[in-house]
């Protein structure tokens, strides 16, 4: 896996900090989203990213009700 040089973007506010990188894998380009403070990381392919645009604000509100999944 390789990263775009000098392409890391950090987005932060008083509640969260995330970094976003474009990475190249054997299966194509991915967008890697990471939470450095919490140690979470995910790589999303173009279809997975596009599917985010299909969601409503309410979908994300429901997700944030239990952000770390059941039992956490």
C-alpha positions as CSV (number, residue, x, y, z in Angstrom):
1,X,0.0,0.0,0.0
2,X,1.3,3.4,-0.9
3,X,0.0,6.9,0.1
4,X,-0.2,10.1,-1.9
5,X,2.7,12.2,-0.7
6,X,1.8,15.4,1.1
7,X,-1.9,14.6,0.7
8,X,-3.0,13.9,4.3
9,X,-5.9,16.1,5.3
10,X,-6.8,16.6,9.0
11,X,-10.3,17.6,10.0
12,X,-11.0,18.5,13.6
13,X,-13.3,20.2,16.0
14,X,-13.8,20.1,19.7
15,X,-15.3,16.6,19.5
16,X,-13.2,14.7,17.0
17,X,-10.0,14.6,14.9
18,X,-9.8,12.6,11.7
19,X,-7.2,12.2,9.0
20,X,-8.0,11.4,5.4
21,X,-5.5,9.9,3.0
22,X,-5.7,8.6,-0.6
23,X,-4.0,5.2,-0.6
24,X,-3.2,2.8,-3.4
25,X,-3.7,-1.0,-2.8
26,X,-3.4,-4.0,-5.0
27,X,-7.2,-3.7,-5.4
28,X,-7.2,-0.1,-6.5
29,X,-7.5,3.3,-4.9
30,X,-9.0,3.7,-1.5
31,X,-9.8,6.6,0.8
32,X,-8.4,5.9,4.3
33,X,-10.2,7.6,7.2
34,X,-8.5,7.4,10.6
35,X,-9.1,8.6,14.1
36,X,-5.6,9.0,15.5
37,X,-6.9,9.7,19.1
38,X,-9.0,6.5,19.2
39,X,-6.9,4.3,17.0
40,X,-9.7,3.4,14.5
41,X,-9.0,3.3,10.7
42,X,-11.0,2.2,7.6
43,X,-10.3,2.1,3.9
44,X,-13.2,2.7,1.6
45,X,-13.4,2.0,-2.1
46,X,-15.2,4.3,-4.6
47,X,-18.6,2.4,-4.3
48,X,-18.5,2.5,-0.5
49,X,-17.8,6.2,-0.6
50,X,-20.5,6.8,-3.1
51,X,-23.0,4.9,-0.9
52,X,-22.3,7.5,1.8
53,X,-23.9,10.2,-0.4
54,X,-27.1,8.1,-0.6
55,X,-27.6,8.4,3.2
56,X,-29.8,10.9,5.0
57,X,-28.7,13.0,8.0
58,X,-31.0,10.8,10.0
59,X,-28.9,7.7,9.1
60,X,-25.8,9.3,10.6
61,X,-27.7,10.4,13.7
62,X,-28.8,6.8,14.3
63,X,-25.2,5.6,13.8
64,X,-24.0,8.1,16.4
65,X,-26.4,6.9,19.0
66,X,-24.1,3.9,19.5
67,X,-20.9,4.9,17.7
68,X,-18.8,2.0,18.8
69,X,-21.4,-0.7,18.2
70,X,-23.5,-2.8,20.5
71,X,-21.9,-3.7,23.8
72,X,-19.3,-0.9,23.9
